[in-house]
């Protein structure tokens, strides 16, 4: 099992072999859960779509996706 260190700012680095297997990319979100005395980290299953930057969005699509993102983000501020 890979070992990682908690830094001064309470950050950790996910070992490279785990990032590769789970295909974790920079900027992705992860869910963090406390399970007894264990910390469980998994790739987040977000409710809003990934934006296709080559596509035009209608104002309605922007509003719907913004609402979804805000609802999801409000869950993280516990």
C-alpha positions as CSV (number, residue, x, y, z in Angstrom):
1,X,0.0,0.0,0.0
2,X,1.5,3.4,-1.0
3,X,2.3,5.9,1.8
4,X,1.6,9.6,1.6
5,X,2.5,12.4,4.0
6,X,0.2,15.2,5.4
7,X,1.8,18.6,4.7
8,X,1.8,21.7,6.8
9,X,-1.5,22.8,5.1
10,X,-3.1,19.4,5.8
11,X,-2.8,18.4,2.1
12,X,-1.9,15.0,0.8
13,X,-0.6,13.8,-2.6
14,X,-2.3,10.9,-4.2
15,X,0.4,8.4,-5.2
16,X,1.0,8.2,-9.0
17,X,0.1,4.5,-9.3
18,X,-3.3,5.2,-7.8
19,X,-3.9,8.3,-10.0
20,X,-3.0,6.2,-13.1
21,X,-5.3,3.3,-12.2
22,X,-8.3,5.6,-11.3
23,X,-7.5,8.0,-14.1
24,X,-7.6,11.0,-11.8
25,X,-6.7,14.2,-13.6
26,X,-5.7,17.6,-12.2
27,X,-8.8,19.7,-11.4
28,X,-11.2,16.8,-10.9
29,X,-13.3,16.6,-7.8
30,X,-13.0,13.8,-5.2
31,X,-15.5,12.7,-2.5
32,X,-14.0,12.4,1.0
33,X,-15.8,10.3,3.6
34,X,-15.0,9.4,7.2
35,X,-15.7,5.7,7.9
36,X,-14.9,4.9,11.5
37,X,-11.2,5.7,11.8
38,X,-10.6,5.5,8.0
39,X,-10.7,8.3,5.4
40,X,-12.2,7.1,2.1
41,X,-11.5,9.1,-1.1
42,X,-13.2,8.4,-4.4
43,X,-13.8,10.1,-7.7
44,X,-16.8,12.3,-7.4
45,X,-19.9,11.5,-9.6
46,X,-21.0,15.1,-10.4
47,X,-24.5,15.9,-11.4
48,X,-23.6,18.5,-13.9
49,X,-22.2,17.8,-17.4
50,X,-18.8,18.4,-18.6
51,X,-18.9,21.4,-20.9
52,X,-18.0,21.0,-24.6
53,X,-16.2,24.2,-25.2
54,X,-16.8,24.0,-29.0
55,X,-20.6,24.1,-28.5
56,X,-22.9,27.0,-28.0
57,X,-25.2,26.8,-24.9
58,X,-28.7,28.4,-24.7
59,X,-29.4,30.7,-21.8
60,X,-31.7,28.0,-20.4
61,X,-29.0,25.3,-20.5
62,X,-26.6,27.7,-18.7
63,X,-29.2,28.4,-16.0
64,X,-30.0,24.7,-15.5
65,X,-26.3,23.7,-15.3
66,X,-25.5,26.6,-12.9
67,X,-28.3,25.5,-10.6
68,X,-27.1,21.9,-10.6
69,X,-23.5,23.0,-9.9
70,X,-24.7,25.3,-7.0
71,X,-26.8,22.6,-5.5
72,X,-23.9,20.1,-5.7
73,X,-21.4,22.7,-4.3
74,X,-23.7,23.5,-1.3
75,X,-23.4,19.8,-0.2
76,X,-19.6,20.3,0.2
77,X,-19.8,23.1,2.7
78,X,-20.6,21.1,5.8
